């Protein structure tokens, strides 16, 4: 089908917009008090929009990469030292379900009717602005709002743990800010929501002991400006670089260790970064044992104390668990996702797509496990937000206000 409306009977496209708006409405609350809930919320959103699931010709390379990665991951459980003891720990099966549901949510953003899409984007913009304001206040008060909430519900928390929990909202905000900032411009909200988002990210990094969000913000700005300035070439170059980094990750660790640079840097950085570099060092060593097939899905969980849960680097984790086959699938996915932002004209929506990818890649490189359900769900919500923004015309190009039906 060449159009989303043609592929969806009745009033389905309006329904997609309302579902998307519901997901966006919950996003700031989840980011603040419980990011783990992103997984069921995104899955429910995908389930409610499942009838709009489709793969366009433009989507096909990324979809094939996702399918190969998910099927290979499930197959690798046959030789993985990690044995799931319940459905909850069966990552391979969950990856297949997530691929379908999250893709449905993503495509729903492009199939939503104009009126409901605008409503959903308004919710996204002001929700992320509110999250930015809350995080800025939390940064100034040592997570006082979060502590007050936990006390009010009869579940008090230590101040240091409250700060750590609230800081996770900065990760979510950094990934959703590019799409929300451009959406604010396209719905006529101006620059103020974006400034609140930046304030929240800065607060999470500078006062809530989470340095990665500000790094991701800088990376996303660089990605976005590059794609806006050079709309044809920059996405292809950035996509190629992302693929190279995924494929070359073990080699980079091996080479820098051979030259002695790695050991020197590991000794000079802070404790948290030194621990990460220790995980990367051990991962690179174990990748050499099974470079083609990998150790198997979730094998990282079995390598303590050398690695605690996962290597805190997506590329190294994919290499370690799924080998060259998995690394190639991941490299193709990221190359295609970023390169598809290429276009003949400057477009802030495409720049937001690249900026979102840049922020997500930064966090994946230094923070989260690649299979963490809530983190994959945040990526799905961010992708849906980017697609909705890209379907929303600039304010001066917009026709008369459409109906929400």
C-alpha positions in Angstrom: 0.0 0.0 0.0 1.3 3.4 -0.8 -0.6 5.3 1.9 -1.3 4.6 5.5 -5.0 5.6 5.1 -5.4 3.1 2.3 -4.1 0.3 4.5 -6.4 1.0 7.4 -10.2 0.7 7.2 -12.7 2.9 8.9 -11.5 5.4 11.4 -8.4 3.5 12.3 -6.0 6.3 11.6 -7.7 8.6 14.1 -7.5 5.7 16.7 -3.8 5.4 16.1 -3.3 9.1 16.9 -5.2 8.8 20.2 -3.2 5.7 21.2 0.0 7.6 20.4 -1.3 10.5 22.5 -2.0 8.2 25.4 1.6 6.8 25.3 3.0 10.3 25.1 0.8 11.4 28.0 2.2 8.6 30.3 5.8 9.1 29.2 6.8 12.0 31.5 5.2 10.3 34.6 7.0 7.0 33.8 10.3 8.7 33.2 10.0 10.4 36.6 8.7 7.6 38.8 9.1 4.3 37.0 10.9 3.9 33.7 10.5 0.1 33.8 6.8 0.7 33.0 7.7 1.9 29.5 7.9 -1.7 28.4 4.2 -2.7 29.1 3.0 0.8 28.0 4.8 0.6 24.6 3.7 -3.0 24.2 0.1 -2.1 24.9 0.3 0.8 22.4 1.6 -1.6 19.8 -1.1 -4.1 20.5 -3.8 -1.5 20.2 -2.4 -0.4 16.8 -1.5 -3.9 15.5 -3.9 -3.8 12.6 -1.9 -1.0 11.1 1.3 -3.0 11.1 3.1 -2.9 7.8 6.6 -2.8 6.3 7.1 -0.3 3.6 9.8 -0.6 0.9 11.8 2.0 2.7 11.5 0.1 6.0 12.5 -3.2 4.5 16.3 -3.2 5.1 15.9 -2.2 8.8 13.0 -4.7 9.3 15.1 -7.5 7.8 18.0 -6.5 10.1 15.7 -6.6 13.2 14.3 -10.0 12.1 17.7 -11.5 11.6 18.9 -10.2 15.0 15.8 -11.4 16.8 15.8 -14.9 15.2 19.6 -15.3 15.7 19.3 -14.2 19.3 16.6 -16.8 19.9 18.6 -19.5 18.1 21.7 -18.7 20.2 19.9 -19.7 23.4 20.7 -23.3 22.3 24.4 -22.8 23.3 24.1 -19.9 25.8 25.4 -20.7 29.3 22.4 -18.7 30.6 19.2 -20.8 31.0 15.9 -19.0 31.4 13.9 -20.2 34.3 10.6 -18.4 33.4 8.9 -16.6 30.6 10.1 -13.3 32.2 13.7 -14.3 31.7 13.2 -15.7 28.2 14.7 -12.8 26.4 14.7 -14.4 23.0 10.9 -14.9 22.9 10.3 -11.4 24.2 12.5 -9.9 21.5 10.3 -11.4 18.8 7.1 -10.1 20.5 8.7 -6.7 21.0 9.8 -6.5 17.4 6.2 -6.9 16.2 4.5 -4.7 18.8 7.1 -1.9 18.8 7.1 -1.8 15.0 3.3 -1.5 15.1 3.5 1.5 17.4 6.1 3.1 15.1 4.0 2.7 12.0 1.0 4.0 13.8 2.7 7.3 14.2 2.9 7.6 10.4 -0.7 6.4 9.8 -2.4 8.7 12.4 -4.9 11.3 11.1 -3.6 14.8 10.9 -5.9 16.1 13.7 -5.0 13.3 16.2 -1.4 13.5 15.3 -1.3 17.2 16.2 -3.0 16.4 19.5 -0.5 13.7 20.2 2.4 16.0 19.4 1.0 18.7 21.7 0.9 16.1 24.5 4.5 15.1 23.7 5.8 18.7 23.7 4.2 19.9 26.9 4.7 16.5 28.6 8.5 16.7 28.0 8.6 20.4 29.0 6.9 19.4 32.3 9.4 16.6 32.8 12.2 19.0 32.1 10.8 21.4 34.7 10.4 18.6 37.3 13.9 17.3 36.8 15.3 20.9 37.1 13.4 21.3 40.4 14.6 17.8 41.6 18.2 18.8 40.7 18.0 21.9 42.8 16.3 20.2 45.8 18.0 16.8 45.8 15.0 14.9 44.5 12.7 16.4 47.1 9.5 15.9 45.0 10.2 12.3 44.4 11.0 11.7 48.1 7.8 13.4 49.1 5.8 11.2 46.7 7.4 8.0 48.0 6.7 9.1 51.6 3.0 9.9 50.7 2.4 6.5 49.3 4.0 4.8 52.4 7.2 3.8 50.7 10.0 6.2 51.8 13.3 6.0 50.2 16.9 7.1 51.1 17.9 10.4 49.6 20.8 8.9 47.6 18.6 6.3 46.1 16.0 8.9 45.3 18.6 10.9 43.4 19.7 7.9 41.5 16.2 6.9 40.5 15.2 10.4 39.4 18.3 10.7 37.3 17.0 8.0 35.0 14.4 10.5 33.8 17.2 12.5 32.3 18.1 9.6 30.0 14.5 9.3 28.8 14.2 13.1 28.4 17.5 13.3 26.4 16.2 10.7 23.9 12.8 12.3 23.5 13.9 15.9 23.4 14.9 16.1 19.7 11.5 15.1 18.5 9.6 17.1 21.1 11.7 20.2 20.5 11.0 20.1 16.7 7.3 19.2 17.4 7.1 22.3 19.6 8.2 24.5 16.7 5.8 22.8 14.2 2.7 23.1 16.4 3.5 26.7 17.3 4.6 26.3 20.9 7.8 28.2 20.3 11.2 27.6 21.9 10.2 27.7 25.6 9.3 24.0 25.9 12.7 23.0 24.4 14.5 25.3 26.9 12.8 23.5 29.8 13.8 20.1 28.3 17.4 21.3 28.1 17.3 22.5 31.7 16.0 19.2 32.9 18.8 17.3 31.0 21.4 19.6 32.4 20.0 19.3 35.9 20.0 15.5 35.7 23.7 15.5 34.6 25.1 18.3 36.8 23.2 17.8 40.1 21.7 14.2 40.0 24.9 12.3 39.4 24.2 11.2 35.9 26.8 12.4 33.4 25.6 10.6 30.4 22.5 12.7 29.6 24.5 15.9 28.9 26.9 13.9 26.7 23.9 12.5 24.8 22.5 16.0 24.4 25.8 17.3 22.9 25.9 14.3 20.6 22.3 14.7 19.5 22.9 18.4 18.8 25.9 17.5 16.6 24.0 14.8 14.8 21.0 17.1 14.2 22.9 20.1 13.1 25.0 18.0 10.7 22.0 16.5 9.1 20.2 19.9 8.8 23.3 21.5 7.3 24.2 18.7 4.9 20.8 16.8 4.4 22.1 14.5 1.7 25.6 13.5 2.8 25.6 13.8 6.6 23.0 11.0 7.3 24.9 8.6 5.1 28.2 9.4 6.7 26.8 9.2 10.2 25.0 5.9 9.4 28.3 4.5 8.0 30.2 5.6 11.1 27.6 4.0 13.4 28.0 0.7 11.5 31.8 0.9 11.6 31.7 1.5 15.4 29.5 -1.5 15.9 31.7 -3.8 13.8 35.0 -2.4 15.1 34.2 -2.2 18.8 36.2 -5.2 19.9 39.1 -4.2 17.6 39.2 -0.7 19.1 39.5 -2.1 22.6 42.2 -4.6 21.5 44.2 -2.0 19.6 44.1 0.7 22.3 45.2 -2.0 24.9 48.0 -3.0 22.6 49.2 0.6 22.4 48.9 1.0 26.2 46.4 3.9 25.9 43.5 1.9 27.3 45.3 1.0 30.6 46.4 4.6 31.1 43.0 6.0 30.6 41.4 3.3 32.8 43.7 4.3 35.6 42.9 8.1 35.2 39.1 8.1 35.0 36.6 8.1 37.8 35.6 4.9 39.5 32.3 4.5 37.6 34.1 4.9 34.2 36.9 2.6 35.3 34.4 -0.1 36.1 32.8 0.3 32.7 36.2 0.0 31.0 36.9 -3.1 33.0 33.7 -4.7 31.7 34.7 -3.7 28.1 38.2 -5.2 28.6 36.8 -8.5 29.8 34.2 -8.5 27.1 36.8 -8.0 24.4 38.8 -10.9 25.7 35.8 -13.3 25.8 34.6 -12.2 22.3 37.9 -13.7 21.0 36.8 -17.2 22.1 33.6 -17.3 19.9 33.9 -14.4 17.4 31.5 -15.8 14.8 28.6 -17.2 16.8 29.0 -15.5 20.1 28.5 -17.1 23.6 24.7 -17.0 23.2 21.9 -14.7 24.3 22.2 -13.3 27.9 25.6 -15.0 28.3 26.8 -11.7 29.8 24.9 -12.5 32.9 27.2 -15.5 33.6 30.5 -13.7 33.5 30.6 -12.1 36.9 32.7 -10.7 38.5 34.4 -9.7 35.2 31.1 -8.4 33.8 28.2 -7.4 36.0 24.9 -8.3 34.2 26.1 -6.8 30.8 29.2 -5.0 29.4 27.5 -1.5 29.5 28.2 -1.2 25.8 25.7 -2.3 23.1 28.2 -3.2 20.4 30.4 -5.2 22.8 27.4 -7.0 24.2 26.0 -7.9 20.8 29.5 -9.2 19.8 29.9 -11.1 23.0 26.5 -12.8 22.9 25.7 -13.0 19.2 29.1 -12.8 17.5 29.8 -11.4 14.0 26.4 -12.4 12.7 24.6 -10.4 15.4 27.0 -7.5 15.1 26.5 -7.3 11.3 22.7 -7.2 11.8 22.9 -4.4 14.4 25.3 -2.5 12.2 23.0 -2.7 9.2 20.0 -1.6 11.3 21.8 1.5 12.6 23.3 2.4 9.3 19.9 2.2 7.5 18.0 4.0 10.3 20.3 7.0 10.2 21.0 7.0 6.5 17.3 7.0 5.7 17.2 10.5 7.2 18.9 11.7 4.0 16.8 14.0 1.8 17.2 16.6 -0.9 16.2 19.6 1.3 16.9 20.7 4.8 14.3 19.3 7.2 14.2 19.7 10.9 12.1 16.5 11.3 14.8 14.4 9.6 17.4 16.2 11.7 15.4 15.2 14.8 15.5 11.6 13.7 19.3 11.6 13.4 19.6 13.5 16.7 17.5 10.9 18.5 19.6 8.1 17.1 22.7 9.9 18.3 21.4 10.3 21.8 20.2 6.6 21.9 23.6 5.4 20.7 25.5 7.3 23.3 23.4 5.8 26.1 23.7 2.3 24.6 27.5 2.8 24.4 28.0 3.6 28.1 25.0 2.8 30.2 22.3 0.2 29.5 22.1 -3.5 28.4 21.1 -3.8 24.8 18.1 -6.1 25.7 16.7 -4.2 28.6 12.9 -4.1 27.9 12.2 -0.6 29.2 15.2 0.8 27.2 14.0 -0.8 24.0 10.5 0.5 24.7 11.9 4.1 25.1 13.6 3.6 21.7 10.3 2.6 20.2 8.4 5.6 21.7 11.2 7.9 20.5 11.0 6.4 17.0 7.3 6.9 16.9 7.7 10.5 18.0 10.2 11.1 15.2 7.9 9.6 12.6 5.0 11.7 13.8 7.1 14.9 13.7 8.3 14.1 10.2 4.7 13.7 9.0 3.8 17.1 10.6 4.4 20.0 8.2 6.1 23.2 9.2 3.7 25.8 10.7 3.9 28.1 7.7 3.2 25.2 5.3 0.2 23.8 7.2 -3.3 23.7 5.7 -6.4 24.7 7.6 -6.8 23.0 11.0 -7.9 19.4 10.3 -10.5 17.4 12.2 -9.5 15.0 14.9 -11.8 12.3 13.5 
